[in-house]
Amino acid sequence: MAEIKDPENTIILTLKDGEVVIELLADVAPKHTERMKELARAKAYDNVAFHRVIKGFMAQTGDVENGNMENNFNLRRAGTGGSDKPDLPAEFSKLPHDRGTLGAARSQNPNSANSQFFINFADNHFLNGQYTVYGRVISGMEHVDKIALGEPPASPDRMITVRVAADVA
């Protein structure tokens, strides 16, 4: 596992193949960082499906309303919901959407990000300046690369647990 420099702003995402360590960029996107930590601490991301996974592009997850595979899961609705928290304003920056970066998923409205996010499989610079970048995978990208493909996948993978590193004993 990668060296964790700031446990309060690091997420440990457990997938079927292992742990993914994500460094959150609180200095770049403080509201998105806080939302991810808030939902992780509430265990809202646990068992949430990767509902949109496109080879060579990205893996999208985080629909805590419709994507929990253990609680009223509806694969057709996964990706249409968020959390019970208000939408977030865009926090665009000059950071590029490189392989392993975390981007805030949203509707056409730039200020509609809520709980959903995606992890880029490749450098997707055509997204630069249009979607908030608020984290980067610092270890475990090989596990992200193994997430089942599909829109939606026939048999989706899930985030087993999502924790703030500072809270993990």
C-alpha positions in Angstrom: 0.0 0.0 0.0 1.1 3.5 -0.7 2.4 5.8 2.0 -0.5 7.8 3.4 0.7 11.4 4.1 -2.7 12.9 5.2 -5.0 10.2 6.6 -7.8 12.7 7.1 -7.8 13.3 3.3 -7.2 9.7 2.2 -9.9 7.2 1.2 -9.5 3.4 1.3 -11.8 1.8 -1.1 -12.2 -2.0 -0.8 -12.9 -3.8 -4.1 -13.2 -7.6 -4.7 -9.6 -7.7 -5.8 -8.1 -5.5 -3.1 -7.7 -2.0 -1.7 -7.6 1.2 -3.6 -6.0 4.2 -1.9 -7.2 7.6 -3.0 -5.6 10.8 -2.0 -8.3 13.5 -1.8 -7.4 17.0 -3.0 -8.9 19.2 -0.3 -6.9 22.2 -1.4 -8.3 22.0 -4.9 -11.9 20.9 -4.3 -12.7 21.2 -0.6 -16.5 20.8 -0.9 -16.2 17.6 -2.9 -13.6 16.2 -0.6 -15.8 16.9 2.5 -18.8 15.3 0.8 -16.9 12.1 0.0 -15.6 11.9 3.6 -19.1 12.6 5.0 -20.6 9.8 2.9 -17.8 7.4 3.6 -18.1 8.0 7.4 -21.9 7.4 7.1 -21.0 4.1 5.3 -23.3 5.3 2.5 -20.9 4.1 -0.2 -20.7 0.6 1.1 -22.0 -2.0 -1.4 -22.7 0.6 -4.1 -22.4 -0.7 -7.6 -20.2 0.5 -10.4 -23.1 1.1 -12.8 -21.2 2.5 -15.8 -17.8 1.1 -16.7 -16.4 1.9 -20.1 -13.2 0.2 -21.3 -10.4 2.7 -21.8 -12.5 5.6 -20.3 -13.7 5.3 -16.7 -15.6 3.5 -14.0 -18.5 5.3 -12.4 -20.2 4.6 -9.1 -21.5 6.5 -6.0 -25.3 6.4 -6.5 -26.1 5.9 -2.8 -29.8 6.3 -3.5 -30.3 3.5 -6.1 -26.9 1.7 -6.3 -26.7 -0.1 -3.0 -26.6 -3.8 -3.9 -27.7 -4.8 -0.5 -30.6 -2.3 -0.1 -33.4 -1.8 -2.7 -31.0 -2.2 -5.5 -32.3 -1.4 -9.0 -29.7 -1.7 -11.7 -31.9 0.2 -14.2 -32.1 3.2 -11.8 -28.5 3.0 -10.7 -26.8 6.2 -11.8 -29.9 8.4 -11.6 -29.7 9.3 -7.9 -27.5 10.9 -5.4 -27.5 11.3 -1.6 -29.9 13.2 0.7 -27.4 16.0 0.7 -27.7 19.1 -1.5 -25.9 19.2 -4.8 -22.4 20.7 -4.9 -21.1 23.7 -6.8 -18.5 22.9 -9.4 -14.9 23.2 -8.2 -13.1 23.3 -11.6 -9.3 23.6 -11.6 -6.4 23.3 -13.9 -5.8 19.7 -12.8 -6.1 17.3 -15.8 -8.3 14.2 -15.9 -5.3 11.8 -16.0 -5.4 8.1 -15.5 -6.3 7.3 -11.8 -7.9 10.7 -11.1 -11.3 10.9 -9.4 -13.9 13.1 -11.1 -17.3 14.3 -9.9 -20.1 12.9 -12.0 -23.0 15.3 -12.7 -25.8 16.0 -15.0 -25.6 18.7 -17.7 -25.7 21.3 -14.9 -22.1 22.0 -13.8 -23.4 22.5 -10.2 -25.2 19.2 -9.9 -22.5 16.9 -8.6 -23.7 15.1 -5.4 -22.4 11.6 -4.5 -21.5 10.0 -7.8 -17.9 9.9 -9.0 -15.7 8.2 -11.6 -12.2 6.9 -11.8 -10.4 7.5 -15.1 -8.9 4.4 -16.7 -6.9 6.7 -19.1 -5.9 10.3 -19.6 -9.2 11.8 -20.5 -8.2 15.4 -21.1 -11.3 16.2 -23.1 -13.0 16.4 -19.7 -10.6 19.0 -18.4 -12.4 22.1 -17.0 -15.8 20.5 -17.3 -15.8 18.1 -14.4 -14.3 18.6 -10.9 -11.1 16.6 -10.2 -10.9 15.9 -6.4 -8.7 12.9 -5.9 -6.2 10.5 -7.4 -5.5 6.8 -6.9 -2.1 6.5 -5.2 -2.2 2.7 -5.0 -4.4 -0.2 -6.2 -5.1 1.1 -9.7 -4.6 -2.5 -10.9 -7.8 -3.4 -8.9 -9.8 -0.6 -10.6 -8.7 -2.0 -14.0 -10.5 -5.3 -13.1 -13.9 -3.7 -12.5 -16.6 -5.4 -14.7 -17.3 -3.5 -17.9 -20.8 -2.4 -19.1 -23.4 0.3 -19.2 -24.6 -1.2 -16.9 -22.4 -4.3 -16.4 -24.4 -7.6 -16.6 -23.0 -8.5 -13.2 -21.7 -5.3 -11.6 -18.9 -5.0 -9.2 -19.3 -2.9 -6.0 -17.4 -0.8 -3.5 -17.4 -3.3 -0.6 -16.4 -0.6 1.9 -15.2 3.0 1.6 -13.4 4.4 4.6 -11.4 7.6 5.6 -7.9 6.4 6.4 -7.9 8.4 9.6 -10.8 6.2 10.9 -9.1 2.9 10.1 -7.4 1.4 13.1 
